[in-house]
Amino acid sequence: MTNVAAPAVDTHCPYCALQCGIRLSGARVEPREFPTNRGGLCQKGWTSGTLLTTAHRLTTPLVRVGGELVSASWDDALDLIARKLSALRAEHGPDSVAVFGGGGLTTEKCYLLGKFARVALGTSQIDYNGRFCMSSAAAAGTRAFGLDRGMPFPITDVTRADVVLLAGANPAETMPPFLQHVRNAANSGGLIVVDPRRTPTAEQATLHLQPRPGTDLALALGILHAVVADGHLRGDYVAERTTGFEAAWRIAAAWWPERVERVTGVAAADQRRAAALLADADRAVVLTGRGTEQHARGTDTVSAWINLALALGLPGVAGSGYGCLTGQGNGQGGREHGQKADQLPGYRRIDDPAARAHVAGVWGVDPDSLPGVGRSAYELLDALGTEGGPKALLVFGSNVVVSAPRAGHVADRLSALDLLVVADFVLSETARRADVVLPVTQWAEEDGTLTNLEGRILRRVKSVDPPDGVRSDLSVLRGLAVRLGQPAHRFPDDPDEVFAELRRASRGGPADYSGITPERLSAGEELFWPVPDEDHPGTPRMFLDSFAHPDGRARFVPVDHSGPAEPVDDEYPLIATTGRVLQHYQSGAQTRLVPELVDAVPEVHVEVHPDTAARAGLAEGAWARVVSRRGATRARVRLVASARQDTVFLPFHFPGAQRANLLTNPALDPTSRMPEFKVCAVRLEVMT
Ligand code: SF4
């Protein structure tokens, strides 16, 4: 049993990237002062202690025998996995085994998972669910600034901004304490929200721009056009700190606001008002979220918002800037240290010879033994069990059966594997399909570091003992690595030891953690990466003197509107978009264990405009069948008068026949390989 009588410990919420400060006494949660939450918590955070005593906890490995999952010893389970992996690798080569990680894992786990894949398995086939979450913003930030750190400034810069533009983000439901930071902007008439839905965040906006889904890029072009045409361009900044404006402007010049109004539905006057509000502010911040990024043109869409911010002279100026709102708890740290298909620790590229040599040196292996770039998350899942695709998959900290696009197809691909292994603390929907399930520790039962949405490194400390029978993910990786022939010392299972190695591996890389020590974190130092040595104070604000490109200048990227990958037609006349509700987090594997949260939102709903529902013969509370070209889901109708008549919305937290991702389109962004979660064509049917 979990020890719930432990002393109070200052730590952080297990869920989103705001990483609110909490005081945990056993399973009892209280908020505490921390810069991101300033004493606030959302309902998910308040109830997070329930996870520590859930009756659904796994405490023994499970192995599938005769179609059923039955209890097994750790040795038997790990021996079985290692035996099967070795046989597959011998027969089909190292890429026959794949690994899938998660943005909720601690940085130590992400790091060791990447090393395990490249060194113990020798596979290039590793990616993670952050590909579904942050990759378009990361790609756009890298090409504009030379380096991606979600928010390259502390959250207090948002707090003090007079004008904040939130594009495709709904923090009133996804991270409610964040709203404190836009209060100043809202109170001074400067909160602009771009969202096809009239969300609780949009309700608080000075100006709500409600574009048709999939047209945000055109809207950003229209506002950029208005900035230039109405005389707001910061020509001095553009000349001194950027390149590429002319090419970007050649495209935006053709997107005058009246033309943009016809495409997006956003009034030209509102586009001009947004431009003027941003231009007249002393301090202005542009922030993007998943609504901007989860498109087949998500990287270009984020680039369009960054172009706008550059034209206004915001990035790299203290108190202003562009940033993205990271979603998952360790979405930032998880995308820096090597669980991504193209990446080595320190935000290095795996196809960079110097990066390979450095990291191989830390790992004590030949650089030539490291594999190259692997498949991105959806491409990896799509290839499972196919000719030439992976035949085994190890999943850590992810529930792809619910969270991946075209989820029905992904479930079929999992069924085609020779071996599916899932490490989790409860029997998630993905774990139910596994051949072996490994019960692992959860947030408060282990030490570890995370990097929040500001690029601030946090220490989450162990505050309760795990139940008997449970092991840490680090211990699982070590146990498997040793069985696969690796020396035990190469795979430490102590988080501090792993972090010490990670510091060396990241040294000199873009995300340099080498100056961060557990002692500095425990002493309460506010450390934002890069921190290149132990005397370095960290980097709260990046790009103040220069951007990370060799010439020190930011790049305008010429991008144009082309619309969603899947247009509506007579058969599928509506646009479905997906997102979150306040009470649930990601696939719901954790929040669906918390009675208060389930009582509040027990099932999936579909938000529909009353006229649209009436045309489909649906009334409030009825069960609707929502059908796309990839599948159908059932959802309870919720009539929303502020909804666009051409758009329906479904939250994606629910399992089985209620999965919103049975509908979604896996069309991928060409740069980030992000799927188009936010737009797919559907029709509504009455359930019989
Ligand atoms: S879910 Fe996010 S916003 Fe809510 S308490 Fe946890 S960290 Fe804070």
Residues whose N, C-alpha, C, O or C-beta is under 5 A from the ligand:
A	BS01	SF4	C13 Y15 C16 L18 Q19 C20 L41 C42 K44 G45 T174 M175 P176 P177
